[in-house]
């Protein structure tokens, strides 16, 4: 029984990582996408918190970075990756970052709430 649970867990985990990661994005491109996300988060802070307007909830979120995800997908002219954040009340957010080439470097041009404590939003960029 424990083997079946372990196998099912491994299969489930691997299917999520495949859906949200393009293994052909490697090396400097992958590092540059992650760096663009880090720089965007650093340069969009209010009082030491990442600030993002949530158009669905109609408020500015002030978030602490928990973890950058390693998964990255290509959407033609841009890439999508995400990161986990928390707010002061312990609410968790999964934020999608759209990253594209601008002036010969990769930069974040849009960030959106993908998921919050209410669940996933209606759009899906990670696949």
PLY file of the C-alpha trace (Angstrom):
ply
format ascii 1.0
element vertex 127
property float x
property float y
property float z
element edge 126
property int vertex1
property int vertex2
end_header
0.00 0.00 0.00
2.79 2.44 0.93
4.53 1.68 -2.40
1.34 2.51 -4.30
0.96 5.81 -2.48
4.62 6.67 -3.07
4.38 5.79 -6.78
1.18 7.79 -7.18
2.76 10.78 -5.42
5.83 10.62 -7.64
3.73 10.37 -10.79
1.56 13.29 -9.72
4.55 15.45 -8.82
6.32 14.69 -12.10
3.23 15.53 -14.15
3.04 18.98 -12.52
6.71 19.70 -13.14
6.46 18.65 -16.79
3.39 20.83 -17.38
5.09 23.94 -15.98
8.62 23.54 -17.26
10.24 23.55 -20.69
13.47 21.59 -20.26
14.86 23.10 -23.47
15.21 26.48 -21.71
18.69 26.12 -20.24
21.81 27.85 -19.05
22.13 31.60 -19.42
18.56 32.07 -20.73
17.10 30.27 -17.72
19.36 32.19 -15.33
18.47 35.49 -17.02
14.74 34.83 -16.69
15.14 34.11 -12.97
17.33 37.20 -12.58
14.73 39.36 -14.36
12.11 38.15 -11.90
14.36 38.87 -8.92
15.15 42.37 -10.22
11.47 43.10 -10.90
10.54 42.05 -7.36
13.36 44.17 -5.89
12.44 47.27 -7.91
8.70 47.09 -7.21
8.63 47.31 -3.45
6.84 49.52 -0.98
8.18 49.40 2.55
10.28 46.33 1.77
7.32 44.34 0.39
6.70 43.40 -3.25
3.76 45.55 -4.38
1.33 44.25 -6.99
-2.15 45.47 -7.87
-4.70 42.66 -7.79
-7.33 43.71 -10.33
-9.76 40.97 -9.23
-9.69 41.94 -5.55
-9.23 45.66 -6.31
-6.33 46.21 -3.94
-2.56 46.54 -3.79
-0.93 43.42 -2.39
2.19 43.84 -0.28
3.99 40.53 -0.33
7.06 38.71 0.95
8.85 36.40 -1.47
8.82 32.79 -0.29
10.31 31.03 -3.33
10.97 31.46 -7.04
9.73 28.44 -8.97
12.26 26.74 -11.23
9.72 25.94 -13.94
9.71 28.17 -17.03
7.62 27.87 -20.18
7.92 29.65 -23.51
4.87 31.38 -24.96
6.43 32.36 -28.29
7.56 35.96 -27.78
7.81 35.69 -24.01
8.43 33.33 -21.11
6.33 32.60 -18.03
7.58 31.60 -14.62
6.15 32.08 -11.17
6.94 32.56 -7.52
5.28 31.98 -4.18
4.59 34.88 -1.83
2.84 35.50 1.49
1.18 38.61 2.89
1.23 39.95 6.45
-1.80 37.81 7.33
-0.17 34.58 6.14
-2.25 34.37 2.94
-0.37 32.62 0.14
-0.10 33.86 -3.44
1.30 32.29 -6.61
2.32 35.11 -8.95
3.00 34.57 -12.67
5.69 36.70 -14.30
5.83 37.33 -18.05
9.39 37.92 -19.20
10.52 39.13 -22.63
13.58 40.54 -24.38
13.83 44.34 -24.09
16.90 46.38 -25.01
18.97 43.19 -25.37
18.08 41.86 -21.91
15.23 39.87 -20.43
12.78 41.91 -18.35
9.47 41.30 -16.61
6.71 43.17 -18.43
3.70 41.87 -16.47
2.94 40.09 -13.22
-0.44 38.55 -12.39
-1.94 36.72 -9.45
-2.25 33.12 -10.65
-3.52 31.67 -7.39
-4.47 32.89 -3.94
-6.24 31.37 -0.95
-9.46 31.39 -3.02
-7.85 29.12 -5.66
-6.55 29.45 -9.21
-7.60 32.35 -11.37
-9.39 31.71 -14.67
-6.38 32.18 -16.95
-3.64 29.56 -17.30
-0.22 30.67 -18.56
1.97 27.91 -17.16
1.06 25.24 -19.74
0 1
1 2
2 3
3 4
4 5
5 6
6 7
7 8
8 9
9 10
10 11
11 12
12 13
13 14
14 15
15 16
16 17
17 18
18 19
19 20
20 21
21 22
22 23
23 24
24 25
25 26
26 27
27 28
28 29
29 30
30 31
31 32
32 33
33 34
34 35
35 36
36 37
37 38
38 39
39 40
40 41
41 42
42 43
43 44
44 45
45 46
46 47
47 48
48 49
49 50
50 51
51 52
52 53
53 54
54 55
55 56
56 57
57 58
58 59
59 60
60 61
61 62
62 63
63 64
64 65
65 66
66 67
67 68
68 69
69 70
70 71
71 72
72 73
73 74
74 75
75 76
76 77
77 78
78 79
79 80
80 81
81 82
82 83
83 84
84 85
85 86
86 87
87 88
88 89
89 90
90 91
91 92
92 93
93 94
94 95
95 96
96 97
97 98
98 99
99 100
100 101
101 102
102 103
103 104
104 105
105 106
106 107
107 108
108 109
109 110
110 111
111 112
112 113
113 114
114 115
115 116
116 117
117 118
118 119
119 120
120 121
121 122
122 123
123 124
124 125
125 126
